[in-house]
Amino acid sequence: GPGSSLEAAQIAAKSYINAVAPTDYIEIIAYDNEVKVYSEFTNNKSYLTSVIDGIVSGGATASYDAVVKAAEDLGARGGRKVVILLTDGDDNSSSNSETACINKVNSKGVACFTIGVGSGVSMTILQNIANGTGGRSYSSLTGDLSALFQEILYQLNNQVEIGFRTRMGEKSKDDNTRKLTIYLNYAPFSKYFEKIYGY
């Protein structure tokens, strides 16, 4: 039932908190039909752990609103800004739509990583939010929750950020968009990304 997925989520979140750097500040937001900040930003790990233990399972799900609130709170802070959304249900009570959520998160320069717990959640929506904001999405059906949190931490600790502004790129024949390809060679991996953008 919901209790077991909440308990698994609490264990995973606590393992994540214990693994982050002492200089990383974390805010905890829990939500059902309304979004509640359980802890303002702090790097006090024992306090954050006790806050997570105090979260109880609710009914409805306002995921988009929770992500937007988290992004807004992060927006004012310096450094790398990441939201990790963990949900076991689809959004059924947000005032923000999926598109509005993605746009607002991007406007704050925040990446959203998403974790779907169990089979009652649409991974398509979670993938859209993650892909739309520069994060990644995961499902508890493909891995232990604590391992998924550790994977996110690994991703964050191994990110390379590339900022650029250019009018170059290969112009498409039929419309006013351009294709930009970035090649990244960095041991132990090499990767390339393509981005289509318009003016």
Secondary structure, DSSP 8 states (H G I E B T S, - for coil): -HHHHHHHHHHHHHHHHHHS-TT--EEEEEESSSEEEEEEEE--HHHHHHHHHT----SS--HHHHHHHHHHHHHTS-S--EEEEEESS---S-SS-HHHHHHHHHHTT-EEEEEE-SSSS-HHHHHHHHHHHT--EEEGGGS-HHHHHHHHHHHHHT--------S-SEE-SSSSEEEEEEEEEETTEEEEEEEEEE-
